[in-house]
Amino acid sequence: MKEKQEQVLKKSANANGSAPANADNGKSVKGSRKRGFTLLIISLILVIASSFYTGWAKQSTYQESRLIGAELDSVKLKISKIESGKEEGNLENLKHTKDSLSNEKLRLERPYSFGLTVLFLAIALLIKGLYNAIIGVHPSQAIDTKRLAMAGLMAALCYVGFAFFKIDIPVGTEKTAFHLGNVFCVLAALLMGGYLGGLAGAVGMTIGDLTTAYVTSAPKTFLLKLLIGLIAGLVAHKIFKLNEAHSKKYVVGVTILSSICGMAFNVVADPTVGYFYKIYVLGIPQEIATVFAKMTALTTSVNAVVAVIASTVFYLALRPALKKAGLL
């Protein structure tokens, strides 16, 4: 009789949708957070190594680039005087000298900018490593090859948007630009979340700086583009749960709001951070940094409007296909 009663109880439990105790234990194990220390150790080593490299580069190659820069400014002044008729001289030779000095200056600036960029990347990884070691991550949050491939694609699009779709605006010895890089930086955060999307945008835009005349802006670019992605991703996915099923009107509103939040931060932070970065990190005179900050505020505002509109359009167009493919 007891065996029959136990069988009846088991059948009724299964009928009500209850799971066996072992199944519950399996789910709790599967859904539990797993702590990891690998990223923390790697990032610590990277922070130490990049700090030493950056200090060496600042004291050696970057100081040489400052001397080349002073010579380059003198040559540019002579060229402008000859072109205005105030002085006489061999204009062709001076222009050739200017190009040679510009290339040499960029070559000498690159190690310092590269070291700073790697240091910022290492710090970002260190923060993530601390999170993994203290809080842990769910197994479902592990990055698979598809997401890595998408991150690489978005980084490439950020690079192309900046390197090939820009209009340079000289400001003294520096430059700013209208470009499309921010479009894909925000789009990456909308598609993949703040951290991975922000890293994709930061890496792509930073490579764009390091391979063009914007070498000295690379560290600042990495930091700001990462923060753009984190902010846009936080609003879209953590606050409004954009990846879940919602009405079309809701998705449109959240996409626009997330893009605006990311770009509003950039409009304020880019000229402000850039001002202090140029004075205290690059050693540029305050007068030039002030003029550059004002011009940057203009170009950043225009870039922000374009980024909000274009990233929203792209995301809404791509969302159905990516959701069907399981890539959101």
N, C-alpha and C positions, 0 to 999 in steps of 0.2 A: 504494500500500500504506500509506504514512504517513497519508494522509487517512482511509482506512478505519479504521486503528488509533485515530486521534484521535476519530472518531465513536463507536467502540466504547467508548473510555474515558469519553466524555461521557455515553453512555447508562448505563453502569454507575454513574457518579457520581450521576446523577439517580435511578437505581433505589435507591441506598443513602440517598437523602434529603439529599445534599449540595447546598448552594446555591452558585450562581455567585459569583465574587469580588465582582462589582458589587453583588449582593444583600446580601452580608455588609457591604459598605461602607455601603449604604443603611441597614441596620439599626443599625449603630454610630452613624451620624449622627443617625438618628431617636431613638435611645435616649440620646444624649449630653446632658449638662446644658448649659443655656443661661444665661449670666450676663446679668443685667439691672440697670440703674442707675436706672430711672425711679422706682421706689418709694423708693429711698434718697434721691434728690434731693427728692422731694415731702415725705418725712417730716422731712428736715433743715429745710426751710423751715417746716413746721408746728411743729416743736419750738421754733424761734427765735421765731416769731410768738406761739405760745401762752404761752411763757415771759414775754414782755413784757406780754401781756394779763393774765396771772395776777398778775404783780407789781403792775400798776396797780390791778387789782380789789381786791387785798388791802389796799392802802394807801388806797383810796377807799371804795367801796361796802361792803366787808366791815367796815371800822372803823365806818362809820355803823350797820351792822346790830348791832354790839356795843352801841352806845349805846341803840338801840331795844330791844335785849334786856334791858338793865338796867331801862329804864322799864317794859317788859312784866312783868318779875319783880315790880316794885313794885306794879303794878296787880293781878296775881294774888294777891299777899299781902293786899292790901286786900279783895279779893273773898272770900278764905277767912276773914278775920276777921269780915266782915259776915255771912257765912253761918253762922259759929259763934256769932254773937251778941256777940262781943267789941267790935265797933265798929258805928256806924250810918253809913249812906250810901246813895246811889242805886245800887242793885245793877244795875239795867238799863243805866244809862249806863256803868258800869264794865265791864260785859260787852261792850257795844258798842265801848268803847275798846280792850279786850283783843283783840277780833277785828280791829280796824283796825290795831293795832300788830303783830299776828301776820302779817297779810298784807303789811304794809310790811317787816317783818323778812325774810320769805321773798323778797320782791322784791329786796332789797338783798344777800341772800346768794347769789342765783342766779349773778351774773356770776363771782364767785370760784370757786364750785363748778364752773361750766361750764368756766372756764379750766383748772382743775386736771385735769378729766376729759379735755379735749382734749389736754393735755400728756401724760397717761398713755397715751392712744391713740397720740399721735405717737411716743412712746418705743417702744411695742409695734411700730408700723409700721417704725420705724428699725431695730429688731433684725431684723425680717423682711427689710428692705431690705439690710442688711449681709449677711445669709445669701444672698440672691439675687445680690448683687454678688460675693461671695467664693466661695461654693460653687456657686451656680447651681441651677436646678430642671429636672426632666425635663419635656419637652413634655406628657407624659401627666398631669402634676400641675396643669396650667392649670385655673383655675376657670371652669366654663361657666355658662351662664345658669340651668340647672336647679339647680345647687348654690347659686348666688346667691339664687335664689327660695326654696329651702329654708332658707337662712340667714336671710332676711328673715322667713319664716314662724316660725322658731324664736325669733327676737328678739321678734316680736309676742306669741308665747305666753308668753315669759318676762315681758314687760311685763304681760300680762293676769293671769298667775299671781301677780304681786306686787301690782299696783295694785288688783285687784278681789277677790282671794281672800286677804285678810290680816286679822289681828286685832291692832290697835294696843295697845301696852302703854306708857303714859307712864312715864318715869324722870326725875324732876325736870323740867328744861326740854327734855329730849331724849325720843326714842321708840325702841322696838324693836318687833318684830312677829313673830307666827307667820304664815307665808305659803307659797305653793306655787311661787314663782319658781324655787327651786333644782331643782325636779323637771325643768323644761324646760331648765335650764342644763346639767344632767348628760346629759339625753336628746340635746341638740344635739351634745355631744362624742361620744356613742356613735354617732350617725348620721353625722356629718360629719368626725370627727377633732378633735384637740385645738385646733389653731390657729383654724380657721374656726368650729368649734362653740363654742369659748371666746369668740371675738369676738361671735358671735351672742348668747350668754347675757349677756356683759358689756354690750353695747349695749342690749339689751332691759331688763335690770334697772336700768341707769343712767338710761334715759329714765323708768322708773318712779319713781326717786328725784327726778329733776329736775322732774317734774310733780306731785309730792305734797309733803307736809310734811317729807320726808326729803332735802331739797335738799343739805344739807351733807354727807350720807353718800355722794353720788354718786361722787366720785373714788375713795373707798375701795371702793365696790361694784364699780366698773369693774375695778380691779386684782384684787380677790379672785375675782370671777366668771370673769375671764379665766384665772387660775391654776387654778381648779377645772376648767375645760374642758381646759386643757393637761395636767393630771395625769390626769384620767379618760381623755382621749384617748390619752395616752402609754401607759398601762397596757393599754387595750383594743386599740389598733391597732398600736402600735410593738412592744410586748412580746409580746402574745398573738395578734396578727394576727386580730382578730375578724371582719374583712370576708371572710376566706377561708372555704372550706367546712370545717365542723366538725360534730361530733355535737351534738345538742340539749343534752345534759348539759354539754358543754364550753362552749357558748355561754351557757347559764344561769350557770355558775360564773364565767366571765370577766366577764359583765355585772354580776353582783353585786359581784365583787371591784373592778372599775373604779369603780363607783358609790361603794363604801365608801371607796376611796382618795381620791376627790375630796372627799367629804363629811367624812372624817376630817381632812383638811387644813383645811377651812373651820371645823370645830368648834374647832380650836386657833388658827387664824390670825385669825378674825373678832374675838373679844374681845381678843386680844393686840394685833393691828394697830390695832384700834379705840381701844384705850386710849391708845397713843402718838399716834395720829392726832388724837384730840380734844385732847390736851394741847399738842402741838407744832405742829399745823397749824391747829386751830380756836381754840386758846387757852382751852379750857374748864378750870376748876379741877380739880385732881387728885382731890379728894374725889368730885365728880360723875362724873368719868371712871371711878373705881374702882367705884362703884355700878353704873354703866352696863355696865361690862365683866362684872360678875357676872351681871346680868340677861341680857345678850346671850349669855353662855355657856349659859344655860338654853334660851332660845328657839332658838339655833342648833343645839343638840343635838336638840331636837324636830323642827326643820325638816330636819335631816340624816336622821333615821330615816324620815320621810315621803318624802324625796327618793329614798333608796335603794330603797324598796319600789315607789313609783309609777313611777320612771324605768325600773326593771327590767321591770315589767309592761308599760309602754307600748312599750319597745324590742322585747321578745319578741313582742308583738302586731303591731308594724309591720314587723319584719324580713322576713318572707316576702314581703309585698307589695312593699316597697321593693327587695328583691333581685331580684324578678321584673321590676320596672320599670327596673332598672339604676341605681338612685339611691343604692345603698350604696357 
